[in-house]
Amino acid sequence: MLPRVVREPGKERPFLLTAGGWPYLLAPFIPLAVVLELAHAGAVVLFATSALGVIPTAALMGRATEELAARSGPGIGGLLNVTFGNAPELIIALFALNAGLQEVVKASIVGSIIGNVLLVLGAAMFVGGLGRDRQRFNATAAGAQSTMLILALAAMMMPAVFELVEGQGLPAVTDELVEFDPTVEHLSLYTAIVLMVAYVAGLIFSLRTHRDLFNPAGQDEHHEGEPWSVRRSVLMLALAGVAVGGMSEILVGSISETAEKAGLSEFFIGAIVVAVVGNAAEHWVAVLVARKDKMDLAVNIAIGSSAQIALFVAPVLVVASYLVGPGPMPLVFNGFELAALVFTALIAQQVTHDGESTWFEGVQLLALYVIIAIVFFLA
């Protein structure tokens, strides 16, 4: 969930020079990627430029959402934040679905979940903990988010367990598209529906009945510059959506050839590269607020985003696969993905249960993320 916009008086600097302005320095990569696509440039160059182009478009979408949320009240504003918080990742995944890269889509889902918990939360705890004995956050709110994540991941993994026991086994790392038995396809669809119902219940819990837990006083992030009007925010949100779509189409179209020429697996690209660039701006926000000793907000961004991926983005993609692409996409992950999800669920609960964090906990989370990335690279 993105933080609510609050204007900080007395600080007037050019927006590009602020902590939140750096993603927009990458904006030239957007027209560059389009020009290279029209010029039929090499796949590796196209992939790199479009990946960099996703970052400012995702940041613009996040900023526009924040501005709208700030004018919509806490209920509607929170709903806007959670709805559009992972929109860039969802758009990229939809293009990949349409291209038949279902295993890449599932890898990006896993990569987003482990990236938020291990990379983002790890970096936030490390950077925020430097120079401090420890940082504290609301253990009840963090525990609720972590428990929700564990339950969602358990549900997500059950179709894979079913396929492992009753079906043909788990997909290979090198697969792009696997045809599964209709039974596991239907099981995945039913699982997706249940997860979306749980997601709605989570919205009611966090935005209505227990709103104070997830919006503690003094934890709103401050943004510099003039506030946007509703009209401007809507226009920027629409522009960002179009730009993300354009960059996503170029990015997805170059994945297969890039993987071949760069000597990388599509699995690694989906789980590590695509998962990181799709939400780089929000990841930076989590680290930034942690440095300001606002760990409630940092934990909410990291764990909350992972839970949203599991409860909303993954189920939406399962349902969308019946309409987009070559056929239904069951939630059947490969062995490496399953192991990563299990450890991520356990670690999320472990590091948040006491409501305290230190820089060394951040180092441990980052170390595990690097190890998993190396394993994914070698797989």
C-alpha positions in Angstrom: 0.0 0.0 0.0 1.4 3.4 -0.9 1.6 6.1 1.7 -0.8 9.1 1.9 0.5 12.4 0.5 1.1 15.1 3.1 2.8 18.3 2.0 5.8 19.3 4.0 6.0 23.1 4.3 9.2 25.2 4.0 11.0 22.9 1.6 11.0 24.0 -2.0 13.4 22.1 -4.2 13.2 21.0 -7.8 11.3 17.8 -7.8 13.9 15.8 -9.7 16.4 16.7 -6.9 14.2 15.2 -4.2 14.4 11.7 -2.9 11.2 10.8 -4.8 12.2 12.4 -8.0 15.0 10.1 -9.2 12.9 7.6 -11.2 11.8 10.4 -13.5 15.5 10.9 -14.6 15.0 7.6 -16.4 12.1 9.1 -18.5 14.3 9.5 -21.7 14.4 5.7 -21.9 10.7 5.7 -22.7 10.9 7.4 -26.2 14.3 5.7 -26.7 12.7 2.2 -26.3 9.9 3.2 -28.7 12.5 4.4 -31.3 14.6 1.3 -30.9 11.5 -0.9 -31.3 10.5 0.9 -34.5 14.1 0.5 -35.7 14.0 -3.2 -35.0 17.0 -3.0 -32.6 18.5 -6.0 -30.9 16.5 -7.8 -28.3 18.9 -7.2 -25.4 19.0 -3.5 -26.0 15.2 -3.4 -26.3 14.8 -5.3 -23.1 17.3 -3.1 -21.2 15.8 0.2 -22.4 12.2 -0.8 -21.9 12.9 -2.2 -18.4 14.5 1.1 -17.4 11.5 2.9 -19.1 9.1 1.0 -16.8 10.5 2.6 -13.7 9.5 6.2 -14.3 6.1 5.1 -15.7 5.5 3.1 -12.5 6.6 6.0 -10.4 4.2 8.3 -12.2 1.4 5.9 -11.7 2.2 5.7 -8.0 2.4 9.5 -7.7 -0.9 10.0 -9.4 -2.5 7.4 -7.2 -1.2 9.1 -4.1 -2.5 12.5 -5.2 -6.0 11.0 -5.9 -5.9 9.2 -2.6 -5.0 12.4 -0.7 -8.3 14.0 -2.0 -10.6 11.0 -1.6 -10.6 10.5 2.1 -9.0 7.6 4.0 -11.5 4.9 2.8 -11.5 5.6 -1.0 -7.9 6.7 -0.8 -6.8 3.5 0.8 -8.8 1.5 -1.8 -7.1 3.5 -4.6 -3.7 2.7 -3.1 -4.2 -1.0 -2.7 -5.8 -1.3 -6.2 -3.1 0.6 -8.1 -0.2 -0.3 -5.9 0.9 -3.2 -8.0 -0.7 -2.1 -11.3 2.6 -2.0 -13.3 3.5 -5.6 -12.4 -0.1 -6.7 -13.3 0.1 -4.9 -16.7 3.5 -6.5 -17.5 2.1 -9.9 -16.5 -1.0 -9.5 -18.7 1.2 -8.9 -21.7 3.3 -11.9 -20.8 0.1 -14.0 -20.5 -1.0 -12.8 -23.9 2.4 -13.9 -25.3 2.0 -17.4 -23.9 4.8 -16.9 -21.3 2.9 -18.4 -18.4 5.9 -19.7 -16.6 7.5 -16.3 -16.8 4.3 -14.9 -15.3 4.4 -17.3 -12.4 8.1 -16.5 -11.9 7.4 -12.8 -11.8 4.7 -13.5 -9.2 7.1 -15.4 -7.0 9.8 -12.8 -7.6 7.6 -10.0 -6.5 6.6 -11.7 -3.3 10.1 -12.7 -2.3 11.5 -9.4 -3.5 9.2 -7.4 -1.2 9.9 -9.5 1.9 13.6 -10.2 1.5 15.0 -7.4 -0.7 12.8 -4.5 0.2 12.2 -5.2 3.8 15.8 -6.3 4.2 17.1 -3.0 2.7 14.6 -1.0 4.8 15.7 -2.7 8.0 19.4 -2.4 7.1 19.3 1.3 6.1 16.9 2.3 8.8 18.8 0.5 11.5 22.2 2.1 10.7 23.1 4.3 13.6 20.2 3.1 15.7 20.1 0.4 18.4 16.7 -0.9 17.1 13.6 0.3 15.3 10.1 -0.4 16.5 6.8 -0.9 14.6 3.3 -2.1 15.4 3.6 -5.9 15.9 -0.2 -6.4 15.7 -0.5 -4.8 12.3 2.7 -6.5 11.0 1.5 -9.8 12.4 -1.9 -9.4 10.6 -0.1 -8.7 7.3 2.3 -11.6 7.8 -0.4 -14.1 8.7 -2.5 -13.0 5.7 0.6 -13.6 3.5 1.2 -17.1 5.0 -2.4 -18.1 4.4 -2.4 -16.7 0.9 0.9 -18.5 0.0 -0.4 -21.8 1.5 -3.5 -21.6 -0.7 -1.4 -20.6 -3.8 0.8 -23.7 -3.3 -1.9 -26.3 -3.0 -2.5 -26.7 -6.7 1.2 -27.5 -7.1 1.0 -30.0 -4.3 -2.1 -31.6 -6.0 -0.2 -31.8 -9.3 2.9 -33.2 -7.6 0.8 -36.0 -6.0 -1.9 -36.7 -8.5 -0.7 -35.3 -11.8 2.4 -35.2 -14.0 4.7 -33.4 -11.7 6.0 -29.9 -11.4 7.0 -27.8 -14.4 10.7 -27.5 -15.4 12.6 -24.2 -15.1 13.1 -24.1 -18.8 9.4 -24.4 -19.7 7.4 -21.5 -21.2 4.0 -23.1 -21.4 2.9 -26.4 -19.8 -0.5 -28.1 -20.5 -2.0 -29.4 -17.3 -4.9 -31.6 -16.5 -8.3 -29.7 -16.4 -8.7 -30.8 -12.8 -5.7 -28.7 -11.6 -6.9 -25.8 -13.8 -10.2 -25.8 -12.1 -8.6 -26.2 -8.7 -6.5 -23.1 -9.5 -9.6 -21.1 -10.5 -11.4 -22.1 -7.4 -8.3 -21.1 -5.3 -8.1 -17.8 -7.1 -11.8 -17.0 -6.3 -11.3 -17.8 -2.6 -8.2 -15.7 -2.5 -10.0 -12.7 -4.0 -12.8 -13.1 -1.4 -10.1 -13.1 1.3 -8.6 -10.0 -0.3 -11.9 -8.2 -0.1 -12.2 -9.2 3.6 -8.6 -7.9 4.1 -9.6 -4.5 2.6 -12.5 -4.3 5.0 -10.2 -5.1 7.9 -7.4 -2.7 7.0 -9.5 0.2 5.6 -12.6 0.1 7.8 -12.8 -2.0 10.9 -9.1 -1.8 12.0 -8.0 1.2 10.0 -6.0 2.7 12.8 -3.6 -0.2 12.9 -2.5 0.3 9.3 -2.5 4.2 9.3 -0.7 5.1 12.5 -0.3 8.8 13.4 2.9 10.4 12.1 3.6 7.7 9.6 2.4 9.4 6.4 5.1 10.1 3.9 5.8 13.7 3.0 6.1 14.9 -0.6 7.5 18.1 -1.9 6.1 20.3 -4.6 2.6 21.6 -5.4 -0.4 19.3 -4.9 -2.0 18.0 -8.1 -5.6 18.7 -8.9 -8.0 15.7 -9.4 -8.1 16.3 -13.1 -4.3 16.4 -13.4 -4.0 13.3 -11.3 -6.5 11.4 -13.5 -4.8 12.5 -16.6 -1.4 11.5 -15.3 -2.8 8.1 -14.1 -4.1 7.5 -17.6 -0.9 8.6 -19.3 1.1 6.3 -16.9 -1.2 3.4 -17.8 -0.6 3.9 -21.5 3.2 4.3 -21.0 3.4 1.2 -18.8 1.5 -0.8 -21.4 3.8 0.4 -24.2 6.9 -0.4 -22.2 5.5 -3.8 -21.1 4.7 -4.8 -24.7 8.3 -4.1 -25.8 9.7 -5.7 -22.6 7.7 -8.9 -23.0 8.3 -9.1 -26.7 12.1 -9.2 -26.1 12.3 -11.6 -23.2 12.8 -14.9 -25.1 15.5 -13.6 -27.4 17.2 -11.7 -24.6 17.3 -14.8 -22.5 18.9 -16.7 -25.3 21.5 -14.0 -26.3 22.4 -13.0 -22.7 22.7 -16.6 -21.5 20.0 -16.1 -18.9 16.9 -18.2 -18.3 13.5 -16.8 -18.8 12.8 -18.0 -15.3 15.6 -15.8 -13.9 14.5 -12.8 -15.9 10.9 -13.1 -14.7 11.7 -13.8 -11.1 14.5 -11.3 -10.6 14.7 -8.6 -13.3 11.0 -8.1 -14.2 9.9 -8.4 -10.6 12.3 -5.6 -9.5 11.8 -3.1 -12.3 8.0 -3.3 -12.0 8.0 -1.8 -8.5 11.3 -0.1 -8.1 9.8 3.3 -7.2 7.7 1.9 -4.4 10.6 -0.2 -3.2 12.7 3.0 -2.8 9.9 4.6 -0.8 10.0 1.8 1.7 13.8 2.2 2.2 13.4 6.0 2.4 10.8 6.0 5.1 12.7 3.4 7.1 15.7 5.7 7.1 13.3 8.4 8.6 12.5 5.8 11.3 9.0 5.2 10.1 9.1 1.4 10.2 5.4 1.0 10.5 5.1 2.4 7.0 8.1 0.5 5.6 6.8 -2.8 6.9 3.3 -2.1 5.6 4.7 -1.4 2.1 6.9 -4.5 2.0 4.7 -7.1 3.6 1.4 -5.5 2.4 2.6 -5.5 -1.2 3.6 -9.2 -1.0 0.2 -10.1 0.4 -1.5 -8.0 -2.3 0.4 -10.0 -5.0 -0.7 -13.3 -3.5 -4.3 -12.3 -2.7 -5.1 -10.1 -5.7 -2.6 -10.0 -8.6 -2.0 -13.8 -8.8 -5.8 -14.6 -8.7 -6.6 -11.9 -11.2 -4.0 -13.4 -13.6 -5.4 -16.9 -13.2 -8.9 -15.6 -14.1 -7.5 -13.5 -16.9 -5.7 -16.5 -18.4 -9.2 -17.9 -19.4 -9.6 -14.8 -21.6 -6.0 -13.8 -22.5 -3.4 -16.0 -24.1 -3.3 -19.7 -25.1 -5.3 -21.1 -22.2 -5.8 -21.3 -18.4 -2.7 -20.8 -16.2 -2.8 -23.1 -13.2 -1.0 -22.0 -10.0 1.5 -24.8 -10.4 5.0 -23.5 -9.5 8.3 -25.3 -10.0 10.3 -26.6 -7.1 12.6 -23.6 -6.8 9.6 -21.3 -6.6 7.8 -23.4 -4.0 10.9 -23.5 -1.8 11.3 -19.7 -2.1 7.7 -19.1 -1.2 7.8 -21.4 1.9 10.9 -19.7 3.3 9.6 -16.3 2.5 6.3 -17.0 4.4 8.2 -18.3 7.5 10.7 -15.4 7.5 8.0 -12.7 7.2 6.3 -14.0 10.3 9.6 -14.4 12.2 11.0 -10.9 11.5 7.8 -9.1 12.3 6.4 -11.0 15.4 8.3 -8.9 18.0 7.7 -5.4 16.5 11.4 -4.7 16.5 14.1 -4.7 13.8 17.9 -4.1 13.6 20.3 -3.5 10.8 21.6 -7.1 11.2 18.2 -8.5 10.5 18.2 -6.5 7.3 21.6 -8.0 6.3 20.2 -11.5 6.9 17.2 -10.9 4.7 19.3 -9.4 1.9 21.8 -12.3 2.2 19.0 -14.8 1.7 17.6 -12.9 -1.3 21.1 -12.9 -2.9 21.4 -16.7 -2.4 18.0 -17.3 -3.9 18.9 -15.1 -6.9 22.1 -17.1 -7.4 20.1 -20.3 -7.3 17.6 -19.0 -9.8 20.5 -17.8 -12.0 22.1 -21.2 -12.0 18.8 -23.2 -12.4 
